[in-house]
Every structure is written in structure tokens, then in C-alpha cells.
Amino acid sequence: GPPASDLIAYVAVSNGALVPVDVTTGIADAPLLIDPDPTSIAITPDGRYAYVGDGDTGTVTPISLANGTVGTPNQVESAAVVTALALTPSGATLLAVVNPTGYDTGSVVPITLASGAVGAPIPVGADPVAIAVTPDGGTAYVVNAGDGTITPISLAGDTPGVPISVGVDPIGIAITPSGGTAYVLGGNGAGTLTPVTLAANPAQDVVGTAIAVPGGAPKAVANAPDGNSAYVLGGTGVARISL
């Protein structure tokens, strides 16, 4: 089972394991064996389940964190990679970003967790690599590395909107807790963080001036709970950006 602490981080490693780490003590617990190439993790708001995307077989594997058991992988799409996962704030729906092996136009596949039903793919842009959902659960934004855009998806009807240009080689996204701004991480050269002011209608979203990110070779971005800072993982460590 997982560590006794309530503060647990789960790390997917390339040997096909999900490792629970007690954040209080910094001690790793026994790994849970999942699949050969885990690419992403999403954890339900109640902390009871984790879902792991697979980079080889286009599947999503459920894991019961309460007892440390690995469930049967759910096939999302063949001949594709699940590059990112996100849960709606209610925890009812899992959104799987599907990137075809040719890095062409990808999709987002909604999975209803209560039934396990896999919904129809929602088309997005080329080489989709990341996703974030607004705190109100109304819109998901998908990062398309292949064409330098983010695609908004209205989750009420699973309808994609017009892609928004955000610059070269975007690789990550984080939305502030207020839902007012999305920050898109660009992996071009030294890296950038581009703010996008979010509107009720995504067609009215406004792209701001990119912020240079220190550290080089950025990989991921996350916002602080108070929304005042962003943390970017780069080649030389973690850089804090005041927002």
C-alpha cells in the first residue's frame, strides 16, 4: 500500500513503475508496476485513484491509491501515444490527449470514469502534448507543439474552438487558480512563458507578451496555489517566476 502520510507525491518512471513518495519524510515507498512507458498522471480530487497514460499502447491504466492495486488498462486509441491527462474539477471525466504516431492532427478523448465509457475523439492540433482545465470545468486548453497553438474545448458539448497562436514549440500549460490566465510554456531555446488572458468566450482570449524563463531546456510548468508565482522545471533546476 501507499505511505501512511496524507502528503504523497506519485512519480512515473521510465522502467514502468509508479513510485509513491512521502513528501513529509522524503522517503520513497515500494513502486507500483504499471506499463513500460508511462507519460502522464492524473489523480482524482478525492485522492483515491490515479490514472496513468501509456506512451506505447495508447492506453490509460487506473490505480487504486487506497490499497495500491493496479487495474486493467483502458484502450483509448491504437497507433497513438497518450501524451497528457487531465481530470475535470468534479472528477467525473478524464481527458486523454492522444498524439498519433505521425505527429499529425491529434485529439482529446473523454472517458467517463463512473462507467469507463470512452467517448468520441475531439480533434485538436498537430502533435498535442499537454492539457489544462479551467477551475470552473467549462473549458480545456490543449497545447499543440506541432503548430504553435492551443485549442480550447468547450466541455459542455466536447466542442473544439478556433486554435490560438502562442508561439514556437509550446510544450506545457498551467491555469491560475482563479481561472483568469493560462501560462503556456515554450520550449524554444532558453524558454518562454506566454500569458493568455482567458475570457468567458475563448474566441476573446488575449495572448500577452512572452516572459523569458531562466534555466534553459524547460520541461514543465505549474502555478502556485495563490496564483502569484509559476514554477518552471528546466535543465538547471526549478525557476520561480513572479506573475
QUIURPE-V962618 format. One record per residue. N is the residue number from 1. BURIAL is b if it has 9 or more other C-alpha atoms within 8 Angstrom, else e. Layout:
# QUIURPE-V962618
((N & BURIAL) (N & BURIAL))
This chain:
# QUIURPE-V962618
((1 & e) (2 & b) (3 & b) (4 & e) (5 & e) (6 & e) (7 & e) (8 & b) (9 & e) (10 & e) (11 & e) (12 & b) (13 & b) (14 & e) (15 & e) (16 & b) (17 & b) (18 & b) (19 & b) (20 & b) (21 & b) (22 & b) (23 & b) (24 & e) (25 & e) (26 & e) (27 & e) (28 & e) (29 & b) (30 & e) (31 & e) (32 & b) (33 & e) (34 & b) (35 & e) (36 & b) (37 & b) (38 & b) (39 & b) (40 & b) (41 & b) (42 & b) (43 & b) (44 & b) (45 & e) (46 & e) (47 & e) (48 & b) (49 & b) (50 & b) (51 & b) (52 & b) (53 & b) (54 & b) (55 & b) (56 & e) (57 & b) (58 & b) (59 & b) (60 & b) (61 & b) (62 & b) (63 & b) (64 & b) (65 & b) (66 & e) (67 & e) (68 & b) (69 & b) (70 & b) (71 & e) (72 & e) (73 & e) (74 & e) (75 & b) (76 & b) (77 & e) (78 & e) (79 & e) (80 & b) (81 & b) (82 & b) (83 & b) (84 & b) (85 & b) (86 & b) (87 & b) (88 & b) (89 & b) (90 & e) (91 & b) (92 & b) (93 & b) (94 & b) (95 & b) (96 & b) (97 & b) (98 & b) (99 & b) (100 & b) (101 & e) (102 & e) (103 & b) (104 & b) (105 & b) (106 & b) (107 & b) (108 & b) (109 & b) (110 & b) (111 & b) (112 & b) (113 & b) (114 & e) (115 & e) (116 & e) (117 & e) (118 & b) (119 & e) (120 & e) (121 & e) (122 & b) (123 & b) (124 & b) (125 & b) (126 & b) (127 & b) (128 & b) (129 & b) (130 & b) (131 & b) (132 & b) (133 & b) (134 & b) (135 & b) (136 & e) (137 & b) (138 & b) (139 & b) (140 & b) (141 & b) (142 & b) (143 & b) (144 & b) (145 & b) (146 & b) (147 & b) (148 & b) (149 & b) (150 & b) (151 & b) (152 & b) (153 & b) (154 & b) (155 & b) (156 & e) (157 & e) (158 & e) (159 & b) (160 & b) (161 & b) (162 & e) (163 & b) (164 & e) (165 & e) (166 & b) (167 & e) (168 & b) (169 & b) (170 & b) (171 & b) (172 & b) (173 & b) (174 & b) (175 & b) (176 & b) (177 & b) (178 & e) (179 & b) (180 & b) (181 & b) (182 & b) (183 & b) (184 & b) (185 & b) (186 & b) (187 & b) (188 & b) (189 & e) (190 & b) (191 & b) (192 & b) (193 & b) (194 & b) (195 & b) (196 & b) (197 & b) (198 & b) (199 & b) (200 & e) (201 & e) (202 & b) (203 & e) (204 & e) (205 & b) (206 & e) (207 & b) (208 & e) (209 & e) (210 & e) (211 & e) (212 & e) (213 & b) (214 & e) (215 & b) (216 & b) (217 & b) (218 & b) (219 & b) (220 & b) (221 & b) (222 & b) (223 & b) (224 & b) (225 & e) (226 & e) (227 & b) (228 & b) (229 & b) (230 & b) (231 & b) (232 & b) (233 & b) (234 & b) (235 & b) (236 & e) (237 & e) (238 & b) (239 & b) (240 & e) (241 & b) (242 & e) (243 & e))
